[in-house]
Amino acid sequence: MSTTKKAIAAVVGIGAVVFAGALAYALTPTETRAIAPADAGVDQAKLVEMGRYVAITADCVACHTAPGGKSYAGGRVIQSPIGNMYSTNITPDKTNGIGNYTLNDFDRAIRHGIRKDGDSLYPAMPYPSYVKLSDQDLRALYAYFMHGVEPVNQANHKNDIAWPLSIRWPLAIWRKQFGPGDPAPFQVSKYQNEQLARGAYLVQGPGHCGTCHTPRAATMQELALDESGKAFLAGGPLIDGWRAVNLRGDKVDGLGSWTEQDIVDTLKTGRNRHSAVVGEPMNDVVAHSGQLMNDGDLHAIALYLKSLPADGAGKATFAASEDTARMLKAGNDRDNRGAQLYLDNCAACHRTDGKSNAITFPALPGNPTVLADDATTLVRVILAGSRLPSTKERPSDLAMPGFAWRLSDDETAQLATFVRSSWGNHAGGVSAADVAKVRKAIEHDGGKDMDQANTK
């Protein structure tokens, strides 16, 4: 046998051994501790009601309910780098839902990412966060889904993930490497007071805020799962085309300039006195979770988020200035195409000072979305528009129309660059190529938001 053939044979042999080892590791069953059932004397109705509230804090309905579909029956598309996934039916239906799950089956799925049949769940299910759910909350959640949710006999939608990425067993390797082990009791004592600890528990656990708002490694695990890591909540990837913002104490692109009440107002109504929720993913959080939570928990979340120091990675700066407003009012915009586009398309609502009406439309000076290092969300808003969620306290679902039908890529880039460099904003420019990428992504999603009458 020649040297070359020997080398090839050696490589093939090593590859076979590595593959066999990986397969064996993946297929080795994961043992988890048994969860004790609720005490026999516990009032079942109260337990179900407690579970209903846990489901609200965990925002289960947002992912597991398709637009226009029945609650928890699944079918909602979840975009991912490997293809589209569809949420599953988690009603107590015994054919297509989780009606045959025991408490321990339920626990293994929620806190460990393991299906009843032993296969691993995609980490679109935020079990790395849900592992922090207490046994008490887990039991209550199980009681709610078994006794407080209507069974729906709806088949699950097959995921649109091409082979070989659709093979399930490699997920077990990811889960074992990056997912949680057996849950340890949440350490309340590590926080200064019970309110701060409650906020930490809600943010890190059921609220799973880090799932969207924490950056991920190349292997797709979150870089940090709590405040012990500087990357925790420092801004995440694109979620359904929208960039998850920095929730740390940075004054420009984070929450450093926000008060606790600003955070409470945003979670409860989708807006505060100077900013607003942007994008469907966060709209869902407000509509299905934030506005239904009690004020004590909302303030606890705000207290915890305000305790997080700045990440310090943002490049943009802000120093309030009236120069832009004076320039626009004086009509000195002839040599600034971005300013002209702003006057033609934006000033009617956002005014020449960019401050708009704090009660109605968000201000642009110092706005974290405007000043984010990645301008994708700002560009998407300009092209596709956005709509505020309708809530009990703010029922008007005010909308910004999309301008893709009238603005070219170059014009959109000039407009976005103007907004990011005016009224004291100092953020990087936007190119026509940047806009083209966002426009293509919107068109790929069906272009539903690009109609000139985007007020639905």
C-alpha positions in Angstrom: 0.0 0.0 0.0 1.4 3.4 -1.0 2.1 6.2 1.6 -0.9 8.2 0.2 -3.3 5.3 0.6 -2.1 4.6 4.1 -2.6 8.3 5.0 -6.2 8.3 3.5 -6.9 5.0 5.4 -5.6 6.5 8.6 -7.8 9.7 8.2 -10.9 7.6 7.4 -10.2 5.3 10.4 -9.8 8.3 12.7 -12.9 9.9 11.3 -14.9 6.6 11.9 -13.7 6.4 15.5 -14.6 10.1 16.1 -18.0 9.6 14.6 -18.7 6.5 16.6 -17.6 8.2 19.8 -19.8 11.2 19.0 -22.8 9.0 18.2 -22.3 7.0 21.4 -22.0 10.2 23.5 -25.1 11.6 21.9 -27.2 8.5 22.3 -26.3 7.8 25.9 -29.5 8.6 27.9 -29.5 11.6 30.2 -30.6 10.9 33.7 -32.5 13.6 35.5 -33.8 13.7 39.1 -37.4 12.9 39.7 -39.7 15.8 40.7 -41.9 15.3 43.7 -45.6 15.8 42.9 -47.6 18.6 44.6 -48.7 17.7 48.1 -52.1 16.0 48.2 -53.5 18.8 50.4 -52.7 21.6 47.8 -55.8 23.3 46.4 -55.8 22.3 42.7 -57.6 25.4 41.5 -55.0 27.6 43.2 -52.2 25.5 41.8 -53.6 25.9 38.3 -54.0 29.7 38.7 -50.4 29.9 39.9 -49.3 28.0 36.9 -51.3 30.3 34.6 -49.2 33.2 36.0 -46.0 31.3 35.6 -47.0 30.7 31.9 -47.5 34.5 31.6 -44.1 35.3 33.0 -42.6 32.7 30.6 -44.6 34.0 27.6 -45.4 30.5 26.5 -48.4 31.6 24.4 -46.4 33.9 22.2 -44.3 31.1 20.6 -46.8 28.3 20.8 -49.7 30.0 19.2 -49.9 30.7 15.5 -51.4 33.9 14.2 -55.1 33.4 14.3 -54.7 30.0 15.8 -55.9 28.5 19.1 -53.9 29.1 22.2 -50.9 26.8 22.7 -51.8 24.6 19.7 -48.4 25.4 18.0 -47.6 26.1 14.4 -45.9 29.5 14.7 -42.9 29.8 12.5 -39.5 30.5 14.3 -36.8 31.6 12.0 -33.3 30.2 12.6 -29.9 30.1 10.8 -30.5 26.5 9.8 -34.1 26.9 8.6 -37.6 27.6 9.8 -38.9 25.7 12.8 -42.5 25.5 13.9 -43.6 25.5 17.6 -45.4 22.4 18.8 -48.8 21.8 20.2 -48.5 22.0 24.0 -52.1 21.6 24.9 -53.2 18.5 26.9 -54.4 16.8 23.7 -53.3 13.1 24.0 -52.7 12.7 20.2 -50.8 15.8 19.1 -50.1 17.6 22.4 -48.6 16.8 25.7 -51.6 15.1 27.3 -49.6 11.9 27.9 -46.7 13.7 29.6 -46.1 12.9 33.3 -44.7 15.6 35.6 -41.2 14.3 35.0 -41.7 14.1 31.2 -42.8 17.7 31.4 -39.8 18.7 33.6 -37.3 17.0 31.2 -38.7 19.0 28.3 -39.0 22.3 30.0 -35.8 22.4 32.0 -33.6 19.9 30.1 -34.6 20.1 26.5 -35.5 16.4 26.2 -38.7 15.2 24.5 -40.8 12.3 25.9 -39.3 10.0 23.2 -35.8 10.9 24.4 -34.8 13.1 21.4 -33.4 16.6 22.1 -35.4 19.8 21.5 -33.9 22.6 19.4 -32.7 25.3 21.7 -35.3 27.6 20.2 -37.0 26.2 23.2 -35.2 28.2 25.9 -34.5 25.4 28.3 -31.1 26.9 29.2 -33.1 29.6 30.9 -36.1 27.6 32.1 -33.7 25.3 34.1 -33.9 28.1 36.7 -37.6 27.5 37.2 -38.2 26.4 40.8 -39.8 23.0 41.4 -42.8 24.8 42.8 -43.3 26.9 39.6 -42.6 23.8 37.5 -45.4 21.8 39.3 -47.8 24.7 39.0 -47.0 25.1 35.3 -47.7 21.4 34.7 -51.0 21.7 36.6 -52.0 24.6 34.4 -51.2 22.9 31.1 -52.9 19.7 32.2 -56.0 21.2 33.8 -56.2 24.9 32.7 -55.6 24.7 29.0 -58.2 23.5 26.4 -57.0 20.4 24.5 -56.6 21.1 20.8 -56.3 18.1 18.3 -54.0 19.9 15.9 -51.2 18.1 14.2 -47.7 19.6 14.5 -46.1 21.3 11.5 -42.9 19.7 10.1 -39.8 21.8 10.4 -38.3 23.3 7.2 -34.8 22.2 8.0 -32.8 20.5 5.2 -30.9 17.2 5.7 -28.4 16.7 7.3 -29.1 19.6 9.6 -32.5 18.0 10.4 -30.8 15.0 12.0 -31.7 15.1 15.7 -29.0 13.2 17.4 -26.3 15.9 17.1 -28.6 18.1 19.2 -27.9 15.9 22.1 -24.3 16.8 21.9 -25.1 20.5 21.9 -27.5 20.0 24.8 -25.0 18.1 26.9 -22.2 20.6 26.2 -24.0 23.8 26.5 -27.4 23.1 28.1 -28.1 22.9 31.8 -27.6 20.0 34.1 -29.8 19.2 37.0 -31.2 22.5 38.3 -29.9 23.9 41.5 -32.2 26.0 43.7 -32.0 29.7 42.7 -29.6 31.5 45.0 -31.7 34.3 46.5 -29.0 35.1 49.0 -26.5 36.3 46.4 -28.6 39.4 45.8 -29.0 42.4 48.1 -32.7 42.0 48.8 -35.7 39.9 47.9 -37.0 42.3 45.3 -33.7 42.3 43.4 -33.6 38.5 43.6 -37.1 38.2 42.3 -36.2 40.4 39.3 -33.1 38.3 38.7 -35.1 35.1 38.8 -37.8 36.4 36.4 -35.2 37.8 33.9 -32.9 34.8 34.0 -35.5 32.1 34.4 -39.1 32.2 33.1 -38.6 35.5 31.3 -35.7 34.0 29.4 -34.6 37.5 28.4 -31.1 36.3 27.6 -32.4 34.0 24.9 -32.8 37.0 22.6 -30.8 39.7 24.2 -27.5 37.9 24.9 -24.9 37.4 22.1 -24.1 33.9 21.1 -21.0 32.0 20.2 -20.3 30.4 16.8 -21.7 27.2 18.3 -25.0 29.2 19.1 -24.9 29.0 22.9 -25.5 32.2 24.9 -22.2 33.7 26.0 -23.6 34.2 29.5 -26.6 33.1 31.4 -26.6 35.6 34.3 -24.9 38.8 35.5 -21.6 36.9 36.2 -20.8 37.3 32.5 -20.3 40.7 31.0 -22.0 39.7 27.8 -25.3 38.9 29.6 -28.1 40.9 28.0 -25.6 43.0 26.0 -27.6 42.7 22.8 -28.4 39.6 20.8 -28.8 38.4 17.2 -31.5 39.1 14.7 -34.9 37.7 15.8 -37.3 37.5 12.9 -35.4 40.3 11.2 -35.2 42.6 14.3 -32.0 43.1 16.3 -32.4 42.4 20.0 -31.2 45.4 21.9 -28.7 45.9 24.7 -30.5 45.8 28.1 -27.4 46.7 30.2 -26.5 50.1 31.7 -24.9 51.7 28.6 -26.2 55.2 28.3 -26.3 55.4 24.5 -27.3 52.0 23.2 -28.6 50.4 26.4 -30.9 51.3 29.4 -28.4 53.6 31.2 -30.5 56.7 30.5 -33.8 55.0 31.4 -35.4 55.1 34.8 -37.0 52.1 36.5 -40.4 53.5 35.6 -39.4 53.7 31.9 -38.7 50.0 32.0 -41.9 49.2 33.8 -43.9 51.4 31.3 -42.3 49.7 28.3 -43.0 46.2 29.6 -46.6 47.2 30.5 -47.6 49.4 27.5 -44.9 49.0 24.8 -43.8 52.5 25.2 -42.4 55.1 27.7 -42.0 58.9 27.7 -39.2 58.8 25.1 -38.9 55.4 23.5 -41.1 52.6 22.2 -41.0 48.9 21.5 -39.9 48.1 17.9 -40.5 44.8 16.2 -43.0 42.0 16.4 -41.0 39.8 18.8 -41.0 42.4 21.6 -44.6 43.3 20.8 -45.5 39.8 21.7 -43.7 40.0 25.0 -45.6 43.1 25.9 -49.0 41.8 24.7 -48.8 38.3 26.1 -46.6 38.7 29.1 -45.6 42.2 30.3 -49.0 43.8 30.5 -50.4 40.8 32.4 -47.7 40.7 35.1 -48.3 42.3 38.4 -46.6 45.7 39.2 -44.4 44.2 41.9 -42.8 41.8 39.4 -42.4 44.5 36.8 -40.6 46.7 39.2 -38.4 43.8 40.3 -37.4 43.2 36.7 -36.7 46.9 36.3 -34.6 47.0 39.5 -32.6 44.0 38.3 -31.9 45.4 34.8 -30.9 48.8 36.3 -28.4 46.9 38.5 -26.4 45.6 35.4 -23.4 47.7 34.6 -22.6 49.0 31.1 -21.2 46.6 28.6 -19.1 49.4 27.1 -18.8 47.8 23.7 -21.0 50.3 21.8 -19.3 52.8 19.5 -22.0 55.4 19.2 -22.2 58.6 21.3 -24.9 61.1 22.1 -24.7 64.7 23.3 -28.0 66.6 22.9 -27.8 69.4 20.4 -30.3 71.8 18.8 -28.1 72.4 15.7 -30.1 70.0 13.5 -33.4 71.5 14.5 -32.2 75.0 13.8 -30.8 73.9 10.4 -34.1 72.3 9.3 -36.2 75.2 10.5 -34.0 77.7 8.7 -34.3 75.7 5.5 -30.6 75.1 5.2 -31.0 71.6 3.9 -30.3 72.1 0.2 -26.9 70.2 0.3 -28.1 67.5 2.6 -30.2 64.8 0.8 -30.8 62.9 4.0 -32.2 66.1 5.6 -34.5 66.6 2.7 -35.7 63.0 2.8 -36.4 63.4 6.6 -38.5 66.6 6.0 -40.5 64.9 3.2 -41.1 61.6 5.0 -40.6 61.9 8.8 -40.9 65.4 10.1 -44.7 65.4 10.2 -44.7 63.0 13.1 -41.2 63.2 14.5 -40.9 67.0 14.0 -37.8 69.0 13.0 -36.3 68.6 16.5 -36.7 64.8 16.3 -38.4 64.8 19.7 -41.9 64.2 18.4 -44.6 63.9 21.0 -43.4 61.9 24.0 -46.9 60.5 24.5 -47.5 59.5 20.9 -44.4 58.9 18.8 -40.8 58.0 20.1 -38.1 60.6 20.1 -35.1 60.1 17.8 -32.3 62.0 19.7 -30.5 59.5 22.0 -32.8 56.7 21.0 -31.0 53.3 21.6 -32.5 51.8 18.4 -31.3 54.7 16.4 -27.8 54.5 17.9 -27.3 50.8 17.9 -24.0 49.7 16.3 -26.0 47.5 13.9 -28.5 49.7 12.1 -30.6 46.8 10.8 -33.6 47.6 13.0 -33.7 51.2 12.0 -33.5 50.4 8.3 -36.2 47.7 8.7 -38.5 50.3 10.4 -38.0 52.8 7.6 -38.6 50.1 4.9 -41.3 48.0 6.5 -42.8 50.2 9.2 -43.8 49.0 12.7 -46.7 48.9 15.0 -47.0 49.4 18.7 -48.9 46.7 20.6 -52.4 47.4 21.8 -52.4 47.1 25.6 -55.0 47.7 28.3 -53.4 51.0 29.3 -52.5 52.1 25.8 -55.2 50.5 23.5 -54.2 52.5 20.4 -51.9 50.4 18.3 -50.2 53.3 16.6 -48.3 52.4 13.5 -45.5 53.8 11.4 -46.0 53.1 7.7 -43.3 51.5 5.6 -41.5 53.6 3.0 -39.9 50.8 0.9 -42.4 51.6 -1.9 -41.1 55.1 -2.3 -37.5 55.1 -1.1 -34.6 53.5 -3.0 -31.8 51.7 -1.2 -29.6 54.8 -1.6 -32.3 57.2 -0.3 -33.0 54.9 2.6 -29.3 54.8 3.5 -29.0 58.6 3.3 -32.1 59.0 5.5 -30.9 56.5 8.1 -27.4 58.1 8.1 -29.0 61.5 8.7 -31.1 60.3 11.6 -28.0 58.5 13.2 -25.9 61.7 12.9 -28.4 64.5 13.9 -29.7 66.1 17.1 -26.5 65.0 18.9 -26.6 61.4 17.7 -23.2 60.2 16.6 -23.4 56.7 15.1 -21.9 55.1 12.0 -23.4 55.7 8.5 -25.5 53.3 6.6 -24.8 52.2 3.0 -27.1 51.3 0.2 -25.7 47.8 0.3 -26.7 47.6 4.0 -30.3 48.6 3.0 -30.4 46.1 0.1 -29.7 43.2 2.5 -32.5 44.2 4.8 -34.9 44.8 1.8 -34.0 41.4 0.5 -34.7 39.8 3.9 -38.1 41.4 4.1 -39.0 40.3 0.6 -37.9 36.8 1.5 -40.3 36.9 4.4 -43.1 37.7 2.0 -42.8 41.4 1.9 -46.0 41.7 3.9 -44.8 44.8 5.7 -43.7 46.7 2.6 -47.0 47.8 1.3 -47.5 51.5 1.2 -50.7 51.1 3.3 -49.0 49.3 6.1 -51.5 50.0 8.8 -52.8 46.5 9.5 
